[in-house]
Amino acid sequence: MKPTPRALRKLFSDPSRVVDALLIFVPIAIVLELAHANPTAIFVASALGIVPLAGFLGEATDALAQRAGQRVGALLNATLGNAAELIITIVAIRAGLLEVVKASITGSIIGNILLVLGLSLLLGGIKHGFQTFGRRGASVNVTMMTIAIIGLVIPAIFAQAIEPRNHDAVEYLSIGVAIALMLAYVLSVVFSFRMPSEETHAAPGAVTTTEHAAWGVNRALAVLTVSVIAIAALSEILVGALEPLVREQGLTELFVGVIVVPIIGNAAEHLVAVEMAMKNKMELALGIALGSSLQIALFVAPLLVFLSLAAGNPMSLVFNPFELAALFATVLIAAFIAFDGESNWLEGAQLLIVYAILALAFFFLPV
């Protein structure tokens, strides 16, 4: 029996229902892995399974944040805002896929700004026309994003002169930059706490949605624990299938890292941002997109440097020129859009066009 158009409209009017339906891929991925099935099938199934788990992880974090109070809750949300992607990258570090990890950092930043914010501006603009948001919070986020990109660019530029003389110095430079970026992250969180309440914007990485059903602490902790364990298990499967997938499909690890992995880890959060924009809550949608990018650049990337040292696979913050060019272009166009305090559907389309251009470039890049 075919679903009626009315039933389909009801289903797709709530994106979370579509995401929750992907939970069926969790057991499918495990079965395919145990059966040593085709690597592409394993990768796709595990990726689809991670998407709803990341959504549950975010919802549990949000529930705990609401119970913990505004300040502690903002810090909790900021710390766990990109937990799903962090788990995936930790597994990739253990597997020695450092270039994929660095590519996923780049991809998360450009994906949140170009793809997520682009979709939010496009769909929100189509529904509501011109939308407005607080210029002060947006300008602070864009300025912090610019500082973060400077921190990611400096090691790559100076490494060209340092590497031939002293390889270890490049590692020390990356560690120093990582400490500086984490300090900037802490200062940005403190600043968000001290802003007047009428101008408070989302802390870096925070996904502040108060429309979830109220969960008790015990339920939230249980969902959080189960989600982390399940994401870790599926991440092992996904990373294990990544290299066979690359060989089988003729893709590059750079393309998978920049485009595919960030979408997997952040899909649920992406839907929240778009949903907020369609409800004419553009300031919240902007805060989710820019805040998540900030957390990746200022917290996750530096943290991965230290975690890679602990895992015995040291990762530097030296990105290739193509990734740096993409980051620079992304922050530049975000600044133009954020500073006027107003958005429309055309600006969303422009962001999506830039993202499509970058995706095509990374797809054909033979590295």
Secondary structure, 3 states (H helix, E strand, C coil): CCCCHHHHHHHHCCHHHHHHHHHHHHHHHHHHHHCCCCHHHHHHHHHHHHHHHHHHHHHHHHHHHHHHCHHHHHHHHHHHCCHHHHHHHHHHHHCCCHHHHHHHHHHHHHHHHHHHHHHHHHHHHHHHCCEECCHHHHHHHHHHHHHHHHHHHHHHHHHHHHCCCCHHHHHHHHHHHHHHHHHHHHHHHHHHHHCCHHHCCCCCCCCCCCCCCCCCHHHHHHHHHHHHHHHHHHHHHHHHHHHHHHHHHCCCHHHHHHHHHHHHHHHHHHHHHHHHHHCCCHHHHHHHHHHHHHHHHHHHHHHHHHHHHHHCCCCCCCCCHHHHHHHHHHHHHHHHHHCCCEECHHHHHHHHHHHHHHHHHHHHCCC
